[in-house]
Amino acid sequence: MKVLFVTSTRIGDAILSTGLLEYLRQENPKLEVTVACGPAAAPLFKALPGLTRIIVLDKMVFSLHWLRLWLLTIGTYWDLVIDLRNAPATYLLGRRLRRGMPRGGSERRVERIAEVLDLPDIVPPKLWTSPREAEMAQGFLPEGGPILAIGPTANWRAKTWRTEKFAELIERLTAPTGILPDARVVLLGRDDERPMALRLIDTIPENRRIDLVGKLDLLTAYACLARSTFYIGNDSGLMHLAAASGVPTLGLFGPTKESLYAPWGEATDVVRTAIPFEEIFPENFDHRTSDSLMDSLTVDMAEAGAKALWQKCQESKTGDQSEMVN
């Protein structure tokens, strides 16, 4: 079965779309997939089983990147074209079936994606790694007690929680009375985000600090998250990467809607600012210049959210063990 899968430029959206590929892969063991996506998201798919090719859609003037996609794919007759970008070019391809992204709607992004194939249940996002990523993650995060993973950055400053609040939350959670006593702290983020993470990096005691900001590719970061014990971070692609890895994930929200972009999975939750989304933006808001809009999210609120999610995950684990015994 030959599939053309056109997905997002943004990392978070691309991660949320991977459940469709996993569903198709389970239903069709001989699946042959060509993925078309933006350059930032492309590394997510390099270990996808059945991958034929990744077409990187660099944005071009006059939307010529869509003409390029058409030229690169017109020579194949596709069993299925999934176009989550709803590009007109994909209507002009030879195919048996084409499915696009439903427009509008107020449901979560991951739920809208499931509607593309009319799935009765949402297939959780999933990434695929090679032994290389697992080996590197083990080297960065060897066995030796709990690991608190932190995502202190985001693609615009307005949705980043302040350094001093992250530092205080980390201190509370890793204290002897916290949920992760004496945990190692791994900090993650892109290379271009490193300047905004430096102050927080310096607050973590060196003997417990694992600074990986700007040092990992996406799949190795995913493998590191899978080895972590708990994750807390701003609304970002990294948050969705964490949730997909299976680590308990707490997302911090303010000027974005958790109703659309909350992390997906049983071991996930969110806390948001006391100021609701509808009231949080100042006049003449510009995401390129705005300072943080997360100040009404207190450390107490974030700590309570972390404790509640941790308790939920512990209870779930206990329940699973009881079922195994019975």
LUMKE-452499 format. One record per residue (C-alpha): x, y, z. Coordinates in Angstrom, 3 decimals. Layout:
<r px="X" py="Y" pz="Z"/>
...
***
This chain:
<r px="0.000" py="0.000" pz="0.000"/>
<r px="1.544" py="3.299" pz="-1.134"/>
<r px="0.686" py="6.281" pz="1.059"/>
<r px="1.535" py="9.957" pz="0.671"/>
<r px="1.328" py="11.633" pz="4.081"/>
<r px="1.379" py="15.437" pz="4.031"/>
<r px="1.735" py="16.807" pz="7.545"/>
<r px="2.633" py="19.964" pz="9.401"/>
<r px="5.564" py="22.311" pz="9.416"/>
<r px="5.345" py="22.701" pz="13.194"/>
<r px="6.824" py="19.981" pz="15.382"/>
<r px="3.909" py="19.750" pz="17.814"/>
<r px="1.282" py="19.371" pz="15.093"/>
<r px="3.433" py="16.839" pz="13.258"/>
<r px="3.771" py="14.750" pz="16.429"/>
<r px="0.004" py="14.797" pz="16.974"/>
<r px="-0.467" py="13.467" pz="13.433"/>
<r px="1.713" py="10.388" pz="13.931"/>
<r px="-1.159" py="8.349" pz="15.383"/>
<r px="-2.618" py="8.119" pz="11.864"/>
<r px="0.596" py="6.587" pz="10.566"/>
<r px="0.738" py="4.113" pz="13.434"/>
<r px="-2.863" py="3.075" pz="12.746"/>
<r px="-2.124" py="2.538" pz="9.044"/>
<r px="1.056" py="0.669" pz="9.894"/>
<r px="-0.775" py="-1.729" pz="12.194"/>
<r px="-3.475" py="-2.318" pz="9.575"/>
<r px="-1.041" py="-2.680" pz="6.662"/>
<r px="2.271" py="-4.358" pz="7.576"/>
<r px="3.647" py="-3.734" pz="4.051"/>
<r px="2.913" py="-0.024" pz="4.124"/>
<r px="5.139" py="2.182" pz="1.946"/>
<r px="5.028" py="5.795" pz="3.138"/>
<r px="6.268" py="9.025" pz="1.623"/>
<r px="6.118" py="11.838" pz="4.182"/>
<r px="5.965" py="15.503" pz="3.152"/>
<r px="6.484" py="18.060" pz="5.918"/>
<r px="8.393" py="21.169" pz="6.931"/>
<r px="12.121" py="21.064" pz="7.698"/>
<r px="11.694" py="21.316" pz="11.473"/>
<r px="9.419" py="18.261" pz="11.614"/>
<r px="11.268" py="16.106" pz="9.074"/>
<r px="13.639" py="14.397" pz="11.573"/>
<r px="10.632" py="12.968" pz="13.445"/>
<r px="9.975" py="10.484" pz="10.651"/>
<r px="13.423" py="9.229" pz="9.707"/>
<r px="13.034" py="5.911" pz="11.591"/>
<r px="9.417" py="5.302" pz="10.506"/>
<r px="9.051" py="1.632" pz="9.469"/>
<r px="8.094" py="1.416" pz="5.800"/>
<r px="9.412" py="4.895" pz="5.041"/>
<r px="10.168" py="5.367" pz="1.359"/>
<r px="11.079" py="9.025" pz="1.336"/>
<r px="10.823" py="12.312" pz="3.239"/>
<r px="10.026" py="15.343" pz="1.094"/>
<r px="11.021" py="18.495" pz="2.939"/>
<r px="8.691" py="21.372" pz="2.095"/>
<r px="10.762" py="24.524" pz="2.463"/>
<r px="8.420" py="27.484" pz="2.080"/>
<r px="8.850" py="29.194" pz="-1.307"/>
<r px="7.495" py="32.401" pz="-2.826"/>
<r px="4.120" py="32.153" pz="-4.549"/>
<r px="3.583" py="28.808" pz="-2.750"/>
<r px="5.861" py="27.115" pz="-5.252"/>
<r px="6.678" py="24.464" pz="-2.631"/>
<r px="3.297" py="22.899" pz="-3.464"/>
<r px="4.211" py="22.788" pz="-7.154"/>
<r px="7.458" py="21.094" pz="-6.142"/>
<r px="5.520" py="18.515" pz="-4.118"/>
<r px="3.259" py="17.827" pz="-7.102"/>
<r px="6.246" py="17.391" pz="-9.438"/>
<r px="7.910" py="14.970" pz="-7.021"/>
<r px="4.783" py="12.841" pz="-6.509"/>
<r px="2.856" py="12.966" pz="-9.791"/>
<r px="4.709" py="9.943" pz="-11.146"/>
<r px="3.247" py="7.576" pz="-8.522"/>
<r px="-0.257" py="6.199" pz="-8.291"/>
<r px="-1.121" py="6.412" pz="-4.600"/>
<r px="-3.391" py="4.036" pz="-2.754"/>
<r px="-4.028" py="6.757" pz="-0.188"/>
<r px="-3.169" py="10.445" pz="0.035"/>
<r px="-3.558" py="12.003" pz="3.490"/>
<r px="-3.190" py="15.762" pz="3.308"/>
<r px="-3.372" py="17.496" pz="6.684"/>
<r px="-2.480" py="20.796" pz="4.984"/>
<r px="-5.381" py="20.616" pz="2.486"/>
<r px="-3.149" py="21.672" pz="-0.387"/>
<r px="-4.877" py="21.978" pz="-3.803"/>
<r px="-1.922" py="20.188" pz="-5.427"/>
<r px="-2.828" py="16.862" pz="-3.813"/>
<r px="-6.201" py="16.843" pz="-5.579"/>
<r px="-4.281" py="16.602" pz="-8.868"/>
<r px="-2.411" py="13.405" pz="-8.006"/>
<r px="-3.321" py="9.952" pz="-9.249"/>
<r px="-4.769" py="8.154" pz="-6.261"/>
<r px="-7.419" py="5.702" pz="-5.183"/>
<r px="-8.420" py="7.716" pz="-2.099"/>
<r px="-7.645" py="11.174" pz="-0.731"/>
<r px="-8.452" py="12.324" pz="2.804"/>
<r px="-7.961" py="15.891" pz="4.047"/>
<r px="-8.091" py="17.673" pz="7.375"/>
<r px="-11.590" py="18.660" pz="8.546"/>
<r px="-11.905" py="22.420" pz="8.719"/>
<r px="-13.081" py="24.371" pz="11.745"/>
<r px="-14.365" py="22.681" pz="14.863"/>
<r px="-13.626" py="23.339" pz="18.518"/>
<r px="-12.330" py="19.900" pz="19.483"/>
<r px="-8.729" py="19.109" pz="20.294"/>
<r px="-6.306" py="18.987" pz="17.398"/>
<r px="-5.584" py="15.305" pz="17.944"/>
<r px="-9.323" py="14.568" pz="17.752"/>
<r px="-9.674" py="16.427" pz="14.461"/>
<r px="-6.749" py="14.459" pz="13.090"/>
<r px="-8.481" py="11.182" pz="13.996"/>
<r px="-11.480" py="12.315" pz="11.947"/>
<r px="-9.326" py="12.235" pz="8.807"/>
<r px="-9.705" py="8.443" pz="8.731"/>
<r px="-12.974" py="8.339" pz="10.686"/>
<r px="-11.254" py="6.451" pz="13.490"/>
<r px="-13.634" py="5.443" pz="16.302"/>
<r px="-10.840" py="5.925" pz="18.832"/>
<r px="-7.834" py="8.193" pz="18.861"/>
<r px="-4.568" py="6.384" pz="18.203"/>
<r px="-2.019" py="8.032" pz="20.527"/>
<r px="0.866" py="9.881" pz="18.865"/>
<r px="3.915" py="7.684" pz="18.467"/>
<r px="7.465" py="8.132" pz="17.204"/>
<r px="9.876" py="5.484" pz="16.012"/>
<r px="13.534" py="5.313" pz="16.973"/>
<r px="16.579" py="3.273" pz="16.045"/>
<r px="19.028" py="1.538" pz="18.412"/>
<r px="21.286" py="4.579" pz="17.997"/>
<r px="18.884" py="6.889" pz="19.811"/>
<r px="18.299" py="4.378" pz="22.610"/>
<r px="22.042" py="3.938" pz="23.142"/>
<r px="22.669" py="7.679" pz="23.194"/>
<r px="19.817" py="8.252" pz="25.633"/>
<r px="21.209" py="5.602" pz="27.953"/>
<r px="24.567" py="7.369" pz="27.840"/>
<r px="23.048" py="10.740" pz="28.684"/>
<r px="20.659" py="9.351" pz="31.314"/>
<r px="22.137" py="6.238" pz="32.909"/>
<r px="20.281" py="4.282" pz="35.572"/>
<r px="20.456" py="5.835" pz="39.014"/>
<r px="17.261" py="7.232" pz="40.467"/>
<r px="14.432" py="9.467" pz="39.279"/>
<r px="14.820" py="12.058" pz="36.527"/>
<r px="12.787" py="15.261" pz="36.311"/>
<r px="12.737" py="16.550" pz="32.730"/>
<r px="12.114" py="20.260" pz="32.172"/>
<r px="11.147" py="22.119" pz="28.986"/>
<r px="11.710" py="25.780" pz="29.943"/>
<r px="11.470" py="27.273" pz="26.439"/>
<r px="8.896" py="27.827" pz="23.698"/>
<r px="8.751" py="29.336" pz="20.233"/>
<r px="7.529" py="32.691" pz="21.593"/>
<r px="8.279" py="34.303" pz="24.904"/>
<r px="4.694" py="35.107" pz="25.904"/>
<r px="4.010" py="31.443" pz="26.655"/>
<r px="7.181" py="30.780" pz="28.669"/>
<r px="6.997" py="30.532" pz="32.446"/>
<r px="9.661" py="32.628" pz="34.166"/>
<r px="13.031" py="31.181" pz="35.160"/>
<r px="12.653" py="31.905" pz="38.876"/>
<r px="9.343" py="30.025" pz="38.992"/>
<r px="10.774" py="26.981" pz="37.232"/>
<r px="13.728" py="27.054" pz="39.643"/>
<r px="11.479" py="27.160" pz="42.710"/>
<r px="9.236" py="24.385" pz="41.376"/>
<r px="12.242" py="22.170" pz="40.661"/>
<r px="13.554" py="22.786" pz="44.184"/>
<r px="10.203" py="21.837" pz="45.721"/>
<r px="9.673" py="18.695" pz="43.643"/>
<r px="13.197" py="17.364" pz="44.213"/>
<r px="13.349" py="18.208" pz="47.938"/>
<r px="13.261" py="15.336" pz="50.466"/>
<r px="9.522" py="15.962" pz="50.889"/>
<r px="8.830" py="16.357" pz="47.165"/>
<r px="7.460" py="13.804" pz="44.722"/>
<r px="10.953" py="13.159" pz="43.281"/>
<r px="13.460" py="13.426" pz="46.155"/>
<r px="17.040" py="14.121" pz="44.991"/>
<r px="16.032" py="13.594" pz="41.361"/>
<r px="18.432" py="14.444" pz="38.586"/>
<r px="17.154" py="17.318" pz="36.453"/>
<r px="17.484" py="17.150" pz="32.670"/>
<r px="16.886" py="20.347" pz="30.724"/>
<r px="15.849" py="20.136" pz="27.077"/>
<r px="15.306" py="22.591" pz="24.235"/>
<r px="16.535" py="23.662" pz="20.817"/>
<r px="19.952" py="25.167" pz="20.171"/>
<r px="18.485" py="28.573" pz="19.283"/>
<r px="16.541" py="28.529" pz="22.577"/>
<r px="19.648" py="28.034" pz="24.707"/>
<r px="20.079" py="31.726" pz="25.648"/>
<r px="16.640" py="31.784" pz="27.301"/>
<r px="17.485" py="28.627" pz="29.286"/>
<r px="20.925" py="29.620" pz="30.596"/>
<r px="19.727" py="31.293" pz="33.801"/>
<r px="17.701" py="28.229" pz="34.768"/>
<r px="20.561" py="25.885" pz="33.906"/>
<r px="22.788" py="27.801" pz="36.332"/>
<r px="20.297" py="27.360" pz="39.197"/>
<r px="20.438" py="23.540" pz="39.141"/>
<r px="23.138" py="21.987" pz="41.389"/>
<r px="25.886" py="20.653" pz="39.160"/>
<r px="25.801" py="17.160" pz="40.691"/>
<r px="22.135" py="16.750" pz="39.690"/>
<r px="22.080" py="18.790" pz="36.478"/>
<r px="21.978" py="17.231" pz="33.016"/>
<r px="22.134" py="20.059" pz="30.488"/>
<r px="20.997" py="18.833" pz="27.075"/>
<r px="19.605" py="22.109" pz="25.706"/>
<r px="20.643" py="22.346" pz="22.065"/>
<r px="22.635" py="19.116" pz="22.201"/>
<r px="20.151" py="16.530" pz="20.873"/>
<r px="18.241" py="15.746" pz="17.714"/>
<r px="14.504" py="15.212" pz="18.112"/>
<r px="14.519" py="11.414" pz="18.222"/>
<r px="17.322" py="11.281" pz="20.795"/>
<r px="15.402" py="13.815" pz="22.896"/>
<r px="12.368" py="11.534" pz="22.571"/>
<r px="14.424" py="8.555" pz="23.765"/>
<r px="15.729" py="10.610" pz="26.706"/>
<r px="12.205" py="11.626" pz="27.653"/>
<r px="11.145" py="7.977" pz="27.590"/>
<r px="13.857" py="7.302" pz="30.203"/>
<r px="12.698" py="10.183" pz="32.420"/>
<r px="10.357" py="9.941" pz="35.395"/>
<r px="8.302" py="13.123" pz="35.004"/>
<r px="8.167" py="16.071" pz="32.576"/>
<r px="7.076" py="19.681" pz="33.074"/>
<r px="7.226" py="22.300" pz="30.365"/>
<r px="5.620" py="25.147" pz="28.481"/>
<r px="3.171" py="24.531" pz="25.653"/>
<r px="5.573" py="23.555" pz="22.866"/>
<r px="6.570" py="20.814" pz="20.482"/>
<r px="8.783" py="19.409" pz="23.231"/>
<r px="5.718" py="18.992" pz="25.464"/>
<r px="4.029" py="16.882" pz="22.770"/>
<r px="7.275" py="14.944" pz="22.277"/>
<r px="7.261" py="14.150" pz="25.999"/>
<r px="3.636" py="13.017" pz="25.998"/>
<r px="4.254" py="10.756" pz="23.002"/>
<r px="7.213" py="9.157" pz="24.806"/>
<r px="4.944" py="8.009" pz="27.645"/>
<r px="6.584" py="10.007" pz="30.438"/>
<r px="4.004" py="11.664" pz="32.748"/>
<r px="3.687" py="15.128" pz="31.212"/>
<r px="2.427" py="18.359" pz="32.765"/>
<r px="1.913" py="21.204" pz="30.291"/>
<r px="1.920" py="24.857" pz="31.385"/>
<r px="-0.604" py="27.023" pz="29.521"/>
<r px="-1.452" py="30.710" pz="29.332"/>
<r px="-1.775" py="32.494" pz="25.970"/>
<r px="-2.620" py="29.267" pz="24.134"/>
<r px="-5.688" py="27.062" pz="24.395"/>
<r px="-5.327" py="23.805" pz="26.287"/>
<r px="-8.745" py="22.877" pz="24.884"/>
<r px="-7.004" py="22.522" pz="21.503"/>
<r px="-3.394" py="21.701" pz="22.301"/>
<r px="-3.235" py="19.925" pz="25.656"/>
<r px="-0.808" py="16.982" pz="25.595"/>
<r px="-2.514" py="13.707" pz="24.699"/>
<r px="-2.378" py="10.571" pz="26.825"/>
<r px="-3.561" py="9.056" pz="30.087"/>
<r px="-0.415" py="10.229" pz="31.894"/>
<r px="-0.829" py="13.896" pz="30.961"/>
<r px="-2.420" py="16.996" pz="32.419"/>
<r px="-2.228" py="20.776" pz="32.238"/>
<r px="-2.230" py="23.745" pz="34.558"/>
<r px="-3.017" py="27.178" pz="33.238"/>
<r px="-2.787" py="30.772" pz="34.325"/>
<r px="-5.410" py="32.174" pz="36.678"/>
<r px="-6.173" py="34.696" pz="33.937"/>
<r px="-8.253" py="32.884" pz="31.294"/>
<r px="-7.203" py="32.771" pz="27.656"/>
<r px="-9.922" py="35.206" pz="26.611"/>
<r px="-8.566" py="37.917" pz="28.944"/>
<r px="-4.840" py="37.328" pz="28.883"/>
<r px="-3.766" py="39.370" pz="25.863"/>
<r px="-2.885" py="43.072" pz="26.266"/>
<r px="-3.797" py="45.658" pz="23.653"/>
<r px="-1.569" py="45.647" pz="20.574"/>
<r px="-0.224" py="42.202" pz="21.457"/>
<r px="2.704" py="41.085" pz="19.283"/>
<r px="4.071" py="37.598" pz="19.948"/>
<r px="7.477" py="38.664" pz="18.618"/>
<r px="8.001" py="41.327" pz="21.291"/>
<r px="5.702" py="40.388" pz="24.179"/>
<r px="7.085" py="39.525" pz="27.584"/>
<r px="5.764" py="36.444" pz="29.391"/>
<r px="2.003" py="36.305" pz="29.911"/>
<r px="2.330" py="33.396" pz="32.341"/>
<r px="2.755" py="35.342" pz="35.602"/>
<r px="-0.670" py="34.458" pz="37.019"/>
<r px="0.384" py="30.803" pz="37.053"/>
<r px="1.928" py="30.494" pz="40.508"/>
<r px="4.455" py="27.950" pz="41.727"/>
<r px="1.821" py="26.658" pz="44.165"/>
<r px="-0.552" py="25.998" pz="41.257"/>
<r px="2.103" py="24.190" pz="39.226"/>
<r px="3.227" py="22.141" pz="42.227"/>
<r px="-0.367" py="21.106" pz="42.963"/>
<r px="-0.814" py="20.068" pz="39.325"/>
<r px="2.400" py="18.039" pz="39.384"/>
<r px="1.446" py="16.285" pz="42.632"/>
<r px="-2.036" py="15.467" pz="41.327"/>
<r px="-0.692" py="13.984" pz="38.084"/>
<r px="1.993" py="12.044" pz="39.960"/>
<r px="-0.623" py="10.606" pz="42.330"/>
<r px="-2.858" py="9.663" pz="39.405"/>
<r px="0.024" py="7.864" pz="37.668"/>
<r px="1.022" py="6.022" pz="40.851"/>
<r px="-2.553" py="4.871" pz="41.408"/>
<r px="-2.798" py="3.717" pz="37.799"/>
<r px="0.446" py="1.774" pz="38.166"/>
<r px="-0.804" py="0.125" pz="41.353"/>
<r px="-4.054" py="-0.818" pz="39.627"/>
<r px="-2.203" py="-2.364" pz="36.699"/>
<r px="-0.036" py="-4.426" pz="39.066"/>
<r px="-3.126" py="-5.649" pz="40.938"/>
<r px="-4.709" py="-6.799" pz="37.675"/>
<r px="-1.515" py="-8.708" pz="36.780"/>
<r px="-1.571" py="-10.483" pz="40.158"/>
<r px="-5.256" py="-11.410" pz="39.789"/>
***
